Amino acid sequence: MPNGAVTGGIGGGAAAYYVMANAIKASGAIVKVEADVFQQLIQKQQNGLVVFNEGGILSTSYKYLMSYKGIFFFTKTKTPLILPGGMEVVKTKKIWMPD
């Protein structure tokens, strides 16, 4: 077995955590904020990019992700946010956020 290889049981969970930790490192800091704070940050951008997803099992929820000054901001709402004109919006199938 190669040095550092992880197999089976607990090792599989450790491997999944390692992959997730590296994904977070690659993407930078992700800050979860309330919807009103997210809206305030959106207003500060002239031509920003917002990624969003509409989904849910028992009830619909909306997830939003944007970058502001090099930091990613995330929010989840029960109702859609009103995005200003000029914002580029990308709808995705899924937004996954680590716990």
RAZIDA-V450324 format. One line per field, one symbol per residue. ss: DSSP state (h for helix, s for strand, l for the rest). phi: phi as a letter, one per 30 degrees, with the letter a starting at -180 (. if undefined). burial: + if it has 16 or more other C-alpha atoms within 10 Angstrom, else -. Layout:
ss->???
phi->???
burial->???
This chain:
ss->llllllllhhhhhhhhhhhhhhhhhhhllsssllhhhhhhhhhlllllssssssslllllssssssssllsssssssllllllllllssssllllllll
phi->.deidbbhhdedddddddddddddddcjdbcdbdeddeddddddcdbdcbcbbcakccbdbbcbbbcbhicdcbbbbcbddccddjddccccdabcbdd
burial->-----------------------------+-+--+--++--+-----+++++++-------++++++-----++++---++-------------+----
